[in-house]
Amino acid sequence: MSERHSINRKTLAGISLAIAIVCAGVLTLLVRDRWNRPELKSAEQARHATTGEAAQAAGAKVLPTDPKLAVEPAPAGPAQAQPANPN
């Protein structure tokens, strides 16, 4: 009779754990930039930064965005009716 080699489960579990840790680390490095809010610059700051330089080279201007309207228009369509019996 030949001897049967048993599978060393601790070694396989260790290899699987190492691969899982490496994959989690790589995934963390890939998505870490999404944890921080983007740095927003005003139009004046952007004129003197890389954005302004690129716009000038292309012959464009960096302008601030238009402000939002103070009064929003009324929605189109009829108003919703109240239920007949609120019980």
CORBEL-V744470 format. One record per pair of residues at least 4 apart in sequence whose ideal C-beta (glycine too) atoms are under 6 Angstrom apart, sorted by the first residue. I is the first residue (numbers start at 1). J is the second residue. If there is no record, write none. Layout:
BEGIN
I/J, I/J
END
This chain:
BEGIN
9/13, 41/45, 41/46, 43/62, 43/63, 43/64, 46/51, 46/52, 46/62, 47/52, 47/62, 48/52, 52/62, 55/60, 55/62
END
